[in-house]
């Protein structure tokens, strides 16, 4: 698999806190929009179409609710 | 205000006795007075008393309050207690655990093993009800007293007012026999999160309030749960927004339920309501007895400064964290470990008073780290916005199948000793190829040595440690006697203290933190580093 799902972020707690801070005080709609921008920025950084397809599939499978 | 007990006692350990101070015509002056006889106050009394420093501890009760409260005691705490001579009964009584499981709804999403590293005297954690922890400390005080340690524990001595002067503090005390006064060269406030001393001095205690209530139920049951930490996010049994199950000694289980903010405390604490939640969790066939129940809320906050002239604060009085990560009592014990030797050196004239400002710096650094970690855990456990709840559950959904999400699951980051990186008592690392875990500022990791362990030989006073090289058996520097310990470069000591280096010399503080390290012994450098470590630089 080309998609890396092993832990790859140094300081995971710090990253998570920064992610939530970015949403601090935003309305639900603004949060959704922020997430969309973030996904597009990260997708462009990844660039690899196969990896992006795998990531989409992994995220869709997680939707168990 | 009458001197009534505010809570029931688990153990009556220091009954009121009349002191000759109460009959003195003028306030008797003591070098050190400690306010508060909880674990931090008693540990402080023990640290100073074992150094031969006369210390008087005042508490408005006659012993330890009921309720398990702090239950997770970390390796570092046990190492400090070992230095004080009371870790063994804690270890004997405590429950050792390594495995934690995290559930979301009805699925196990993740399991962790503390995987304690081999070659340490103590396990990563023990679970032990706080009253036992306190009792073992007080029993050690009694032994030390019998051997001449100048410690006095005065029960039913409530401090009602303090006058803080430049070089001493005068205390107004109420006892069952009426009021009296004493004065102290130094006053240590260990009087808990709601510290009356802090209020008497009008000092601020600011931070974040977390709008949530947690119900604790300690129960005994004959159920077949393993000795593991189980944590549920949004449990399927609906007893709370999160739930925790943890084993204690005496067949007691700690169960925590997150109740939310708008609750009726009195209603929730009614036995039938507590049992309704427990029944849903444990199932209809499990019989259990309620031992203790309580509802708590918490804040993450600290005082701006822990030292105010001749008054020094330690433990919850100085800083308060959420319970996630067991960073309350464990950090308070580290406060005492840090303060004891510094106050000792100042009192005997070896170090300048300014050394105590480094207690303030170092332990504020520790408190900030604990507050950061416990705030993040709390934000994960109790998401405060829709989007943080969405992210939290996304992490939990992914964690079951994708390893990358597991480090993001945060049900508490368990207490480890902080490293005093970049703080003034350290000498710049002269062994950069050495292991990061033993860099200046770090607490020394244990390792087997001979028939015992390395830490048995460190602490109490400064020590010069030579690994794979010889250091002088004893040096005299700036009024400090510095014994040397030369050990062979082998086994765990080699891994933990040399890394890729051929040999190393460590200057180790009385609290077993590294002050400086070099590739080889150099008298002038050791002298300079020691002077720096006692605040003379």
Interface residues (C-beta under 8 A of the other chain):
Chain A: X4 X5 X6 X7 X8 X9 X12 X13 X16 X17 X19 X20 X23 X26 X28 X31 X35 X58 X61 X62 X63 X64
Chain B: X373 X376 X379 X380 X385 X386 X387 X388 X391 X394 X395 X397 X398 X401 X402 X403 X404 X406 X407 X408 X410 X413
